[in-house]
Amino acid sequence: MDLHPPEARPAGVTFAQADAHALPFAAGAFDAVALHFALLWIERPSEALAELRRVLAPDGVVLLLAEPDLRARRDEPDTGLGAVLQEAVRRRGGHPAAGAEAGRWLETAGFRTDLRVTERDWVPVGNLEETLHELDSLREAGLLDEARARTIAEAERAAAGRRRVLLPVTYGAAWKR
Ligand SMILES: C[S@@+](CC[C@H](N)C(=O)[O-])C[C@H]1O[C@@H](n2cnc3c(N)ncnc32)[C@H](O)[C@@H]1O
C-alpha cells in the first residue's frame, strides 16, 4: 500500500501501490497488515486506519512495527537536527508525534491495542557522513535553508564522536474490536 515502489521485488511476492485512505481491496481480504514508519507520513491516520480495518479479516491483526515520537526526541549535544526533522515531517503533512498518538488513532478507528514504547535509552549517533547527507537531502527538498543547514552541519562536525540521541518508538499489535 506504499505510494513509492519498493527497491527490491522478490519473486513470488505481489506488490501494489495505493493510497492508504482508499485501498483498492475487498473487505476482509487480509489476515495481517504491517506498518513501519508509516503513520508518521500518512495525512489522515485515523481515516487510513479505518480503511485498514475494512480490508482486514474479522480476526486479522495490525502489526505496528515502528512509529517514532520525534516530538519527544532529545539530542545531545543539541545541534538543531532534531527540531529540523520534526519541522520537515510537519511541513510534508505528516505527524512528528505519531508514536505518541498511534494508540488513540487505532482506538478511534475501532481497534483494541497492545502497544509498547521502546526503552528510553540514549543511542550513539555513529556516522557524521550520514547526518551531513540527511541535511543535504532536506536542503534539496526545500525543507531547510542554506544558512541553517550550514550552522547545523558545523555543530554536527564539532560534536562528532560524542553525539547521542533518545527517540521513543512505539510498536505492538491491534485487533478489531
Ligand atoms: C518513512 S517511509 C516508510 C516506508 C516503508 N514502510 C519502510 O519502512 O521502508 C513512509 C512512506 O509512507 C508512504 N505514504 C505516505 N502517505 C501515504 C498514503 N496516503 N498512502 C500510502 N502510503 C503513503 C510514502 O510513500 C513513504 O514511502
The ligand as a Tripos MOL2 file, in Angstrom:
@<TRIPOS>MOLECULE
LIG
   27    29     1     0     0
SMALL
NO_CHARGES

@<TRIPOS>ATOM
      1 C1          9.2670    6.5800    6.0200 C.3       1 LIG1
      2 S1          8.5300    5.8190    4.6020 S.3       1 LIG1
      3 C2          8.3770    4.1510    5.1920 C.3       1 LIG1
      4 C3          8.3060    3.2130    4.0700 C.3       1 LIG1
      5 C4          8.3440    1.7190    4.4530 C.3       1 LIG1
      6 N1          7.1940    1.3590    5.2510 N.3       1 LIG1
      7 C5          9.6270    1.4030    5.1490 C.2       1 LIG1
      8 O1          9.6230    1.1130    6.3290 O.co2     1 LIG1
      9 O2         10.6640    1.4760    4.4980 O.co2     1 LIG1
     10 C6          6.8760    6.4370    4.5920 C.3       1 LIG1
     11 C7          6.1260    6.0100    3.3580 C.3       1 LIG1
     12 O3          4.7530    6.3650    3.5180 O.3       1 LIG1
     13 C8          4.2220    6.4860    2.2210 C.3       1 LIG1
     14 N2          2.9480    7.2090    2.2960 N.ar      1 LIG1
     15 C9          2.7080    8.4820    2.6700 C.ar      1 LIG1
     16 N3          1.4010    8.7690    2.5790 N.ar      1 LIG1
     17 C10         0.7860    7.6230    2.1340 C.ar      1 LIG1
     18 C11        -0.5570    7.2740    1.8170 C.ar      1 LIG1
     19 N4         -1.5480    8.1630    1.9470 N.pl3     1 LIG1
     20 N5         -0.8070    6.0230    1.3910 N.ar      1 LIG1
     21 C12         0.1940    5.1130    1.2440 C.ar      1 LIG1
     22 N6          1.4760    5.3880    1.5400 N.ar      1 LIG1
     23 C13         1.7730    6.6180    1.9660 C.ar      1 LIG1
     24 C14         5.2960    7.2240    1.4480 C.3       1 LIG1
     25 O4          5.1770    6.8910    0.0850 O.3       1 LIG1
     26 C15         6.5790    6.6830    2.0730 C.3       1 LIG1
     27 O5          7.1700    5.7290    1.2450 O.3       1 LIG1
@<TRIPOS>BOND
     1     1     2 1
     2     2     3 1
     3     2    10 1
     4     3     4 1
     5     4     5 1
     6     5     6 1
     7     5     7 1
     8     7     8 2
     9     7     9 1
    10    10    11 1
    11    11    12 1
    12    11    26 1
    13    12    13 1
    14    13    14 1
    15    13    24 1
    16    14    15 ar
    17    14    23 ar
    18    15    16 ar
    19    16    17 ar
    20    17    18 ar
    21    17    23 ar
    22    18    19 1
    23    18    20 ar
    24    20    21 ar
    25    21    22 ar
    26    22    23 ar
    27    24    25 1
    28    24    26 1
    29    26    27 1
@<TRIPOS>SUBSTRUCTURE
     1 LIG1         1 GROUP 0 **** ****
